């Protein structure tokens, strides 16, 4: 069973003392939402976002979704973490996109360095057609859910990871120019099941 998906982005650079950090979380089920993104919640100034045991769209479910900023110490910007646990897809399959946008990232200089971790630490055995796509975008600070050419255009992709029917734990350092200071970061997950019928399968 695929139990956990975690992408943490830490901006390693001096950070401004004046901060206005906001995290917004949303989703779109491509079979029911017609391309619209529904907001699940918004938190500010290092408060964590946490939802537990709920269903989304046409039958996707999650034990929890978390999004938060984690202090990294003097002279460093916080880490931005977006994670999902104990989820499942509908028996008939489908596709859902999950979003978290951090507005208020404020790191001097350009380009900016993004030490990044993509991970899936549990997956159903065999070939199940389970597909997890993780992408990171940067955009101007007023943009929420910016994801390039998908449902909320306007972002610049700085990294991606594609995982099918397997575990994965990838650590890498990304570098990309940002459009402004402060700027926004969107982490987008697309979760799909292409083989069905499939029993309720833990995804994250």
ABEGO torsion letter per residue (X at the ends): XBABBBBBBBBBBBBBABBBBBBBBBBBBAAAAGGBBBBAEBBBGGBBBBBBGBBBEAGBBBABBBBBBBBAEBGBBBBBBBBBBGBBBBAAEEBBBBBBBBBGBBBBEOBBBBBBBBBBABBBBEBAGBBBBBBBBBBBAABBGBAEABABBGBBBABBBBBBGBBBBBBBBBBBBBABOBBBBBBBBBBBBABOBBBBBBAX
